[in-house]
Amino acid sequence: MRIDILTLFPDMFQGPFSESIIKRAVEQGHVEIVLHDIRDYSTDKHRRVDDYPFGGGAGMVMQIEPIDRVISKLKGEREYDEVIYMSPDGKRLDQKIVNQLSLKGNLIILCGHYKGVDQRVRDNFITMEISIGDYVLTGGELAAAVVVDSVVRLIPGVISDETSALSDSFQDNLLAPPVYTRPAEYKGWKVPDILLSGHEAKIERWREEQALERTKRLRPDLLGEDQA
């Protein structure tokens, strides 16, 4: 998989992408992540990429021309499955979307900033708009990092124990069951006996029951139940 990220602040990705699983995924060749500074595609001598909105109003708007230049350049080099715009009014990111994106080949992710991008970008280039929640960030960079992290970890070979990803929360519209490790007892707090029994079928049944109970208690909306 190749992921091209279009941003005004490429340095914001150095931390998230230079540690842990994402770093190893890149080093092992499972994914290629390429950062593109949109300012590099500006024709303005000051590398300006924003301007005042037509009709007035507060804030600045990212211009269409530099975004068109970088997207057209990339599309001239390879095909892309999706051109994603990170936007607070996009479709809410969930595990189903993450699973679908993990099966794609090449993705472009555009990070908005200021008051957003010229609407013509969204109308003519964007194939998918994603939000990570009902709140506004200073830009789309942090949201894009969330998308990349959630998608890359599902690429075969990225996580050594691939069955671990299949038991994550939300994979079956259920939260994950409680997990424990050594010591079996700490300050009088004991691990459930069933997990120490060695009986795999009973343990699996217990985990399924716990996942369902936890989901009903904490996220009944995942089961289509009334939260009132």
Secondary structure, DSSP 8 states (H G I E B T S, - for coil): -EEEEEES-GGGGHHHHSSHHHHHHHHTTS-EEEEEEGGGG--STT---EE--TT--SS-EE-HHHHHHHHHHHHHHS--SEEEEEEEEEEE--HHHHHHHHT-SEEEEEE-BTT-B-HHHHHHT-SEEEESSSS--SBSHHHHHHHHHHHHTTSTTSSSSHHHHHTSTTTTSS-------S-SEETTEE--GGGGS--HHHHHHHHHHHHHHHHHHH-GGGGT----
